[in-house]
Amino acid sequence: MDFQITVGERGDRAARIYQQIRDAILDGRLRAAEQLPPSRELAARLSVSRNTVALAYERLTAEGFLSSRVGAGTFVSGDRPGTRGRTAPAGTGVRPRALWADAEVFGLPRPARPRFNFSVGTPDPRLFPWETWRRLVAQVLRPATFRESGYDEPAGHADLRAAIARYIGVSRSVRAAAEDVLVTRGAQQALDLIGRVLIEPGDVVAVEEPGYPPARALFRSLGARVVGVPVDAEGIAVSSIPVGARLVYTTPSHQFPLGTAMSMARRAALLAWAQRHDAVIVEDDYDSEFRFADRPLEPLQSLDRTGRVIYVGSFAKTLLPMLRMGFLVAPGSLRAALHAAKQLTDWHNELVGQIALARFIDEGMLARHVRKATREYAQRRATIATILATDFADWFDVLPSSAGLHLCAPVRPHASIDVASVAAQARQAGIAVDELASYGGGPGLVFGYGGISNVDIPAGLARLAGIIQGFQFWRS
């Protein structure tokens, strides 16, 4: 491996070479079994005598940092001393803004590899069409695909934008042309771009309560004053939105985390409120592709006639989070600003994945995958709902939900359960399950079914029921 060494014009050059190689090994820049250049080659590169390099190598070998093998070369020793960090200790150096010094940590503590994974928002990678995706990527990675090397449009590859517009137009009745679509690195970047373009420090942003914590934290990081607005059986309580709110973030198709859908009357009221108060609505449609009952209501974006709604979508739930692919659909009045914000942030997403995803959509593979995955998730959802309605009926209610990848189970009004203790004990027992309180709700649990097979669900819930019964026994 080539690495930088500075020897200077005067002084002990062998000592400088020794010190810099030693530091690189201790810092982990040079790893165990990594080969160093031959002494003659390194000497020529540094314009020093071979003997100078040899002295440094000999000292490092004597101290156990290097080892030599006849006919093979000089290597970093596998039994070298432990590495040390390269950065200054946490308490020294420059400090972040106060907001980031107290940055929120998202997600609950979970086992590294839970035996029973009821985590929220996790699709099953075993359902992903790996061979199909590999074939598409291989087709893209050909010289003919990239005749010119350069940066692409900030809004995303033209083929993918057109494919997304067609797909959401058919599957979700979203009114969008290709030029209305901006490709992002997941829904979170879409929210970040929207906030950069629309929010001034001190602006009020209304979010659902309970709701999606990363959205709340992101808007706070941009200087907004974030206000939680209660949610009822019909969706966000429009009458409780602060009058001066600049932006309202909502999940109307499958409220996160409660799972209910916003009623048509409430949708109309929210759109009217936004027009009266010159506000923007961000509609996050994060996982409604997986629908198990009822016809979906029209999205706010398709009902909007005054250019107030920005529609945000993601492929993290339908495909895989690791692809980091999402999008937004914005009114034409915001297009130029959002494109500029995307260019300043990271210019554009990588092109290979974009082109592969465009073909995946256009050839009908995404729709086929969603149908297949929906059938599997429907079985898991039904299994969880049935067991919760029987074995957990004394402790939890199950909120109605016809879409998505999780079910919400608040504690029944007269049940006495320490949910935090139950969740903590569950994690120790290899069960990953989220507390409703972690999303700003009351006592309860949220059960995801993307990360657990249908076969494992009964055993996982039986173990959880045993934990709850154990707490009940000790209380009695």
Order of alpha helices (4+ residues) and beta strands (2+ residues): alpha-beta-alpha-alpha-beta-beta-alpha-beta-alpha-alpha-beta-alpha-beta-alpha-beta-beta-beta-alpha-beta-alpha-beta-beta-alpha-alpha-alpha-beta-alpha-beta-beta-beta-alpha
